[in-house]
Structures are given as structure tokens and as C-alpha cells.
Amino acid sequence: MPRMSWRMLVLVALVFACGFTLRVAWESSEEPSEAQAQSPAEGDLYDCEDFATSAEAQAQLLPGDPYGLDADNDGTACDELGGGGSASASASASASPVAAGDRNLFDSGGRKNGPVPLMPDGGCPAEYPIQRGDVCYR
């Protein structure tokens, strides 16, 4: 008989542990996360008065301007605020490869001596002449 009592005690402990775990998981799933993004479907969340500079408002400017931050439809949010520089100008400059200047793709980050992948012809670029396996090094 003591062996049966031991098994029942373990079974009861497992049931309570599972129940507690499920309750904690359920309660945490009901709480809204502060990190969730706000969608335009939630309504007009922003007005120009909510921002200190035009650059801050520009970060919330979405396609179609659901919040009405770009009254004159020039691509810049809350022009009347000024300050902080024009975020649309800096965004368009960084998006354009021509405006970014003459940059070398090999200087875009990472280790200075490689490895870099092979070129489409199967060889190494001049900047990384040493081939080991399927990668190139300086």
C-alpha cells in the first residue's frame, strides 16, 4: 500500500504544478505588451502637438498618412514644428545609392581581412586575393 500512496502523491504534485504553470501562462498572455506597435486601425494616435520636432513626427509618418501628420503632402511630417533637421531628406539620401557617395561594398562592416564570398565567376575579388575553400581573404 505505501507504494500506491507515493504514486498518488507524485501525481497530485504534477497536476498542481501543471495547473499553476497554465495559470501563469494564461495571465501573462492577457496582459497587453507595452512593446507592441500601434496600428493605424487603432485610430488617430498622433497629432503634431505630440512631437517636439518635425524629425520626431517624421518617424511616425506612415504611407497614406493615417494620422494626418503631413498636411501639405510634401512627404515631411509637421513642417510647422521645424527643428531636428528634415528626416525625409536624410531618409531619401540614405535610401539612394547615388546620394550615399562612392562607397566600397567591402568597407560596409565586418572583419577587415575577410572572409568574403567568391565572385559569380568563382574567383576572388582583387581586394581579397587569397582563396581558401569557398571564401576569399586578404
C-alpha positions as a LaTeX table, in Angstrom:
\begin{tabular}{lrrr}
\hline
Residue & $x$ (\AA) & $y$ (\AA) & $z$ (\AA) \\
\hline
Met1 & 0.00 & 0.00 & 0.00 \\
Pro2 & 2.73 & 2.61 & 0.71 \\
Arg3 & 3.93 & 2.33 & $-2.89$ \\
Met4 & 0.48 & 3.30 & $-4.19$ \\
Ser5 & 0.37 & 6.32 & $-1.84$ \\
Trp6 & 3.73 & 7.51 & $-3.15$ \\
Arg7 & 2.50 & 7.36 & $-6.75$ \\
Met8 & $-0.67$ & 9.24 & $-5.90$ \\
Leu9 & 1.32 & 11.93 & $-4.11$ \\
Val10 & 3.58 & 12.39 & $-7.17$ \\
Leu11 & 0.55 & 12.50 & $-9.48$ \\
Val12 & $-1.17$ & 15.15 & $-7.33$ \\
Ala13 & 2.02 & 17.22 & $-7.24$ \\
Leu14 & 2.33 & 17.07 & $-11.06$ \\
Val15 & $-1.31$ & 18.11 & $-11.51$ \\
Phe16 & $-0.82$ & 21.13 & $-9.23$ \\
Ala17 & 2.43 & 22.10 & $-10.96$ \\
Cys18 & 0.79 & 21.91 & $-14.40$ \\
Gly19 & $-2.21$ & 23.90 & $-13.21$ \\
Phe20 & $-0.01$ & 26.62 & $-11.73$ \\
Thr21 & 2.08 & 26.83 & $-14.91$ \\
Leu22 & $-1.01$ & 27.09 & $-17.10$ \\
Arg23 & $-2.50$ & 29.81 & $-14.90$ \\
Val24 & 0.68 & 31.91 & $-15.03$ \\
Ala25 & 0.88 & 31.47 & $-18.82$ \\
Trp26 & $-2.79$ & 32.42 & $-19.23$ \\
Glu27 & $-2.48$ & 35.55 & $-17.09$ \\
Ser28 & 0.64 & 36.74 & $-18.88$ \\
Ser29 & $-0.97$ & 36.26 & $-22.29$ \\
Glu30 & $-3.90$ & 38.52 & $-21.34$ \\
Glu31 & $-1.71$ & 41.49 & $-20.39$ \\
Pro32 & $-1.02$ & 43.83 & $-23.31$ \\
Ser33 & 2.64 & 44.25 & $-24.09$ \\
Glu34 & 4.00 & 47.80 & $-23.98$ \\
Ala35 & 6.35 & 46.91 & $-26.84$ \\
Gln36 & 3.51 & 46.23 & $-29.28$ \\
Ala37 & 3.39 & 48.57 & $-32.23$ \\
Gln38 & 0.39 & 50.82 & $-32.60$ \\
Ser39 & $-1.51$ & 50.31 & $-35.81$ \\
Pro40 & $-3.41$ & 52.92 & $-37.81$ \\
Ala41 & $-6.54$ & 50.80 & $-37.28$ \\
Glu42 & $-6.50$ & 51.83 & $-33.61$ \\
Gly43 & $-7.44$ & 55.38 & $-34.56$ \\
Asp44 & $-5.70$ & 58.73 & $-34.77$ \\
Leu45 & $-2.89$ & 58.19 & $-32.29$ \\
Tyr46 & $-0.68$ & 61.17 & $-33.14$ \\
Asp47 & $-1.05$ & 64.87 & $-33.77$ \\
Cys48 & 1.70 & 67.38 & $-34.50$ \\
Glu49 & 1.32 & 68.71 & $-30.94$ \\
Asp50 & 2.58 & 65.32 & $-29.67$ \\
Phe51 & 6.08 & 65.96 & $-31.04$ \\
Ala52 & 8.82 & 68.45 & $-30.26$ \\
Thr53 & 10.39 & 68.49 & $-33.74$ \\
Ser54 & 9.47 & 67.65 & $-37.29$ \\
Ala55 & 12.07 & 64.87 & $-37.24$ \\
Glu56 & 10.28 & 63.14 & $-34.33$ \\
Ala57 & 6.98 & 63.34 & $-36.21$ \\
Gln58 & 8.65 & 62.04 & $-39.36$ \\
Ala59 & 9.42 & 58.77 & $-37.57$ \\
Gln60 & 5.66 & 58.17 & $-37.22$ \\
Leu61 & 4.75 & 59.19 & $-40.78$ \\
Leu62 & 3.29 & 56.10 & $-42.45$ \\
Pro63 & 2.30 & 55.51 & $-46.09$ \\
Gly64 & $-1.09$ & 57.07 & $-46.71$ \\
Asp65 & $-0.58$ & 59.38 & $-43.69$ \\
Pro66 & $-3.28$ & 57.79 & $-41.47$ \\
Tyr67 & $-2.55$ & 60.22 & $-38.62$ \\
Gly68 & $-2.68$ & 63.39 & $-40.72$ \\
Leu69 & 0.88 & 64.49 & $-39.90$ \\
Asp70 & 1.67 & 65.69 & $-43.45$ \\
Ala71 & $-0.98$ & 68.34 & $-44.11$ \\
Asp72 & 0.63 & 69.68 & $-47.31$ \\
Asn73 & 1.51 & 66.23 & $-48.71$ \\
Asp74 & 5.17 & 67.13 & $-49.26$ \\
Gly75 & 6.49 & 63.99 & $-47.54$ \\
Thr76 & 7.59 & 65.84 & $-44.40$ \\
Ala77 & 5.58 & 65.46 & $-41.22$ \\
Cys78 & 4.59 & 68.52 & $-39.20$ \\
Asp79 & 6.52 & 71.14 & $-41.19$ \\
Glu80 & 5.45 & 73.87 & $-38.78$ \\
Leu81 & 7.43 & 72.32 & $-35.90$ \\
Gly82 & 10.82 & 72.71 & $-37.54$ \\
Gly83 & 13.97 & 71.78 & $-35.68$ \\
Gly84 & 15.83 & 68.50 & $-35.69$ \\
Gly85 & 16.54 & 68.68 & $-39.40$ \\
Ser86 & 14.44 & 67.21 & $-42.14$ \\
Ala87 & 14.09 & 63.50 & $-41.58$ \\
Ser88 & 12.68 & 62.98 & $-45.05$ \\
Ala89 & 15.79 & 64.48 & $-46.63$ \\
Ser90 & 18.09 & 62.28 & $-44.61$ \\
Ala91 & 15.91 & 59.23 & $-45.25$ \\
Ser92 & 15.90 & 59.80 & $-49.00$ \\
Ala93 & 19.65 & 60.44 & $-49.01$ \\
Ser94 & 20.39 & 57.19 & $-47.22$ \\
Ala95 & 18.00 & 55.25 & $-49.45$ \\
Ser96 & 19.63 & 56.43 & $-52.66$ \\
Pro97 & 22.90 & 54.73 & $-53.62$ \\
Val98 & 23.92 & 57.77 & $-55.68$ \\
Ala99 & 23.42 & 60.18 & $-52.77$ \\
Ala100 & 25.35 & 57.86 & $-50.46$ \\
Gly101 & 28.54 & 58.72 & $-52.30$ \\
Asp102 & 31.21 & 56.49 & $-53.78$ \\
Arg103 & 31.32 & 53.70 & $-51.23$ \\
Asn104 & 33.04 & 50.36 & $-51.46$ \\
Leu105 & 30.84 & 47.40 & $-50.57$ \\
Phe106 & 33.84 & 45.67 & $-48.99$ \\
Asp107 & 34.06 & 48.50 & $-46.44$ \\
Ser108 & 30.48 & 48.00 & $-45.24$ \\
Gly109 & 31.45 & 46.33 & $-41.98$ \\
Gly110 & 32.72 & 43.03 & $-40.75$ \\
Arg111 & 36.25 & 41.79 & $-40.42$ \\
Lys112 & 38.91 & 43.71 & $-42.35$ \\
Asn113 & 40.72 & 40.60 & $-43.64$ \\
Gly114 & 37.72 & 38.55 & $-44.76$ \\
Pro115 & 36.22 & 36.19 & $-45.36$ \\
Val116 & 34.14 & 37.35 & $-48.29$ \\
Pro117 & 32.24 & 35.07 & $-50.68$ \\
Leu118 & 33.54 & 34.14 & $-54.09$ \\
Met119 & 32.60 & 36.31 & $-57.05$ \\
Pro120 & 29.97 & 35.00 & $-59.50$ \\
Asp121 & 32.77 & 33.77 & $-61.80$ \\
Gly122 & 34.16 & 31.64 & $-58.96$ \\
Gly123 & 37.23 & 33.79 & $-58.30$ \\
Cys124 & 38.24 & 36.21 & $-55.57$ \\
Pro125 & 37.99 & 40.00 & $-55.91$ \\
Ala126 & 41.22 & 41.99 & $-56.19$ \\
Glu127 & 40.79 & 43.35 & $-52.64$ \\
Tyr128 & 40.74 & 39.78 & $-51.21$ \\
Pro129 & 43.15 & 37.76 & $-53.40$ \\
Ile130 & 43.69 & 34.69 & $-51.18$ \\
Gln131 & 41.19 & 31.87 & $-51.71$ \\
Arg132 & 40.68 & 29.18 & $-49.08$ \\
Gly133 & 37.83 & 26.85 & $-49.83$ \\
Asp134 & 34.78 & 28.81 & $-50.93$ \\
Val135 & 35.81 & 32.15 & $-49.37$ \\
Cys136 & 38.40 & 34.85 & $-50.01$ \\
Tyr137 & 40.81 & 36.57 & $-47.59$ \\
Arg138 & 43.39 & 39.40 & $-47.69$ \\
\hline
\end{tabular}
